Amino acid sequence: MRQIPVDTSAAVVMVAKTPQPKVKDRRTGEIATDMETGVKLMTVDVMFAANDEVEILSITVPETGISGELTMGTPVALTGLIARPWENEFNGQKRHGIAFRAVAVTSLAAAGSAPKAA
């Protein structure tokens, strides 16, 4: 499946919804895990502002890639963000979209608020 790298250098990215476990099966409540590492996957909704447009994106990230306190409005950096087009058919209806995945979501709030030494 094709993976498209996403350049976030000119974007403003903030947490829109705190990280939640990614649910693999809603009926059973099974939590999704990374197929290669077995690490639990999380979903972080972010506000992504670039080119005079703002969108809310749901980013899948391994639990180990979440660092810092990610509360609503926290500015973040997205490391290794990729977009992956998807398409499936369920009950005779075709659906399609773009899935986003990052290696890490890191809070930038502490970077500018650290106390200065005298």
Phi, psi and chi 1 to 4 in degrees:
 res  aa     phi    psi   chi1   chi2   chi3   chi4
   1 MET       -  140.3 -172.9  175.6  -68.2      -
   2 ARG   -72.9  135.8 -177.6  164.6 -175.5 -175.6
   3 GLN  -119.8  129.8  -64.2 -178.0    4.7      -
   4 ILE  -113.0  118.5  -55.7  162.6      -      -
   5 PRO   -66.7  141.7    7.1   -6.3      -      -
   6 VAL  -111.8  124.7  178.4      -      -      -
   7 ASP   -83.8  118.6  179.3   12.0      -      -
   8 THR  -105.9    6.0   61.1      -      -      -
   9 SER   -62.9  -30.7   61.4      -      -      -
  10 ALA  -102.1   11.8      -      -      -      -
  11 ALA  -105.1  153.8      -      -      -      -
  12 VAL  -102.9  124.8  173.6      -      -      -
  13 VAL  -126.2  126.4 -175.3      -      -      -
  14 MET  -134.9  151.7  -70.4 -169.4  -77.6      -
  15 VAL   -67.6  129.1  173.6      -      -      -
  16 ALA  -101.5  -28.3      -      -      -      -
  17 LYS  -150.0  134.1 -175.9  176.7  178.3 -175.2
  18 THR   -58.8  155.1   57.6      -      -      -
  19 PRO   -56.6  138.3  -22.7   32.2      -      -
  20 GLN  -130.1  148.7  -54.6  -69.8  -43.6      -
  21 PRO   -60.1  139.2  -20.3   30.4      -      -
  22 LYS   -81.9  121.8 -177.5  176.0  177.3   81.6
  23 VAL   -88.3  125.2  177.5      -      -      -
  24 LYS   -82.5  -41.0 -179.2  177.0 -177.0  178.2
  25 ASP  -134.4  109.8 -173.6  -26.0      -      -
  26 ARG   -64.3  -29.9  -68.9 -177.7 -171.2  178.2
  27 ARG   -68.1  -40.0  -69.2  172.8  -69.6  154.0
  28 THR   -99.2  -16.8   64.4      -      -      -
  29 GLY    80.5   10.7      -      -      -      -
  30 GLU   -61.3  133.3 -179.6 -176.7    0.1      -
  31 ILE   -88.6  137.2  -57.9  -59.7      -      -
  32 ALA   -72.6  144.8      -      -      -      -
  33 THR  -129.2  155.3   56.6      -      -      -
  34 ASP   -67.3  130.7 -175.4  -82.7      -      -
  35 MET   -66.6  -29.0  -67.2 -169.1  -36.5      -
  36 GLU   -86.0  -41.3  -66.4  177.1   11.4      -
  37 THR  -105.6  -19.8   64.3      -      -      -
  38 GLY    80.2    2.5      -      -      -      -
  39 VAL   -72.4  141.5  172.2      -      -      -
  40 LYS   -62.6  138.8 -178.3  165.9   84.6  169.4
  41 LEU   -97.3  144.3  -65.1  174.9      -      -
  42 MET  -120.4  158.9  -55.7  -67.3  -76.5      -
  43 THR  -118.4  129.2  -59.1      -      -      -
  44 VAL  -122.5  120.5 -178.3      -      -      -
  45 ASP   -86.0  128.9  -70.7   -6.0      -      -
  46 VAL  -125.8  151.5  -61.8      -      -      -
  47 MET   -89.7  121.4 -179.7 -157.3   73.0      -
  48 PHE  -114.8  108.9 -169.8   92.5      -      -
  49 ALA  -112.2  121.8      -      -      -      -
  50 ALA  -159.2  147.8      -      -      -      -
  51 ASN    54.5   43.1  -57.0  -38.9      -      -
  52 ASP    60.2   24.7  -66.1  -32.7      -      -
  53 GLU  -131.9  148.2  -67.7 -171.9   24.2      -
  54 VAL  -128.2  133.1  177.1      -      -      -
  55 GLU  -135.3  154.2  -68.5 -170.5   50.8      -
  56 ILE   -99.2  122.0  -59.0  -65.6      -      -
  57 LEU  -114.7  139.8  -55.5  178.6      -      -
  58 SER   -96.7  118.0  -71.7      -      -      -
  59 ILE  -107.8  129.0  -48.3  -71.1      -      -
  60 THR   -89.8  132.9  -61.6      -      -      -
  61 VAL  -146.2  142.4   61.5      -      -      -
  62 PRO   -62.1  145.9  -12.8   21.1      -      -
  63 GLU   -55.1  -35.1 -174.9  175.6   40.0      -
  64 THR   -70.8  -13.6   54.3      -      -      -
  65 GLY   -92.6    3.6      -      -      -      -
  66 ILE   -97.1  121.7  -65.6  175.7      -      -
  67 SER  -134.4  143.0   61.8      -      -      -
  68 GLY    85.2  171.1      -      -      -      -
  69 GLU   -83.6  116.2 -170.6  170.9  -26.7      -
  70 LEU  -105.5   83.1  -58.3 -176.8      -      -
  71 THR  -102.9  166.1   57.6      -      -      -
  72 MET   -54.1  130.2 -173.6 -177.8  -62.7      -
  73 GLY    91.4   -7.3      -      -      -      -
  74 THR   -69.2  126.2  -56.2      -      -      -
  75 PRO   -69.9  139.6   18.6  -23.4      -      -
  76 VAL  -135.7  160.2  -67.6      -      -      -
  77 ALA  -108.7  139.0      -      -      -      -
  78 LEU  -108.3  115.8  -57.4  173.4      -      -
  79 THR   -96.3  129.7  -55.9      -      -      -
  80 GLY    65.1   37.3      -      -      -      -
  81 LEU   -71.2  130.2 -178.7   63.5      -      -
  82 ILE  -129.8  152.6   55.8  137.5      -      -
  83 ALA  -111.7  138.4      -      -      -      -
  84 ARG  -132.3  113.3 -175.1 -178.3  -37.3 -162.7
  85 PRO   -66.5  145.3    0.8    3.4      -      -
  86 TRP  -138.9  158.1   60.7  -90.5      -      -
  87 GLU  -154.9  138.8  179.6  177.0  -82.6      -
  88 ASN  -150.2  170.4   64.2   23.5      -      -
  89 GLU  -127.7  128.9 -171.6  170.2  -27.5      -
  90 PHE  -136.8  124.9 -175.2   72.8      -      -
  91 ASN    52.6   40.1  -71.8  -22.3      -      -
  92 GLY    79.7    1.8      -      -      -      -
  93 GLN  -111.0  129.0  -67.8 -168.8  -11.1      -
  94 LYS   -84.1  137.8  -73.2 -171.2  176.7 -173.9
  95 ARG  -129.4  152.5  -62.7  177.1   53.0 -164.6
  96 HIS  -154.0  162.6   58.2   88.0      -      -
  97 GLY   179.7 -163.8      -      -      -      -
  98 ILE  -128.2  126.8  -59.8  172.8      -      -
  99 ALA  -100.2  140.1      -      -      -      -
 100 PHE  -114.0  138.5  -66.5   92.3      -      -
 101 ARG  -140.2  141.8 -179.4  153.6  178.6  171.0
 102 ALA  -129.5  153.9      -      -      -      -
 103 VAL   -72.7  -37.8  172.1      -      -      -
 104 ALA  -153.5  149.9      -      -      -      -
 105 VAL  -122.3  117.6  177.1      -      -      -
 106 THR  -120.6  129.8  -52.7      -      -      -
 107 SER   -65.0  136.4  170.9      -      -      -
 108 LEU  -103.4    1.1  -62.1  176.2      -      -
 109 ALA   -63.7  -40.3      -      -      -      -
 110 ALA   -73.2  -23.8      -      -      -      -
 111 ALA   -60.7  -39.1      -      -      -      -
 112 GLY   -97.2   -5.3      -      -      -      -
 113 SER  -113.3   12.0   61.9      -      -      -
 114 ALA   -68.9  138.2      -      -      -      -
 115 PRO   -66.2  143.3   12.4  -16.8      -      -
 116 LYS   -91.1  141.6  -64.1 -176.8 -179.5  179.9
 117 ALA   -74.1  144.5      -      -      -      -
 118 ALA   -83.1      -      -      -      -      -
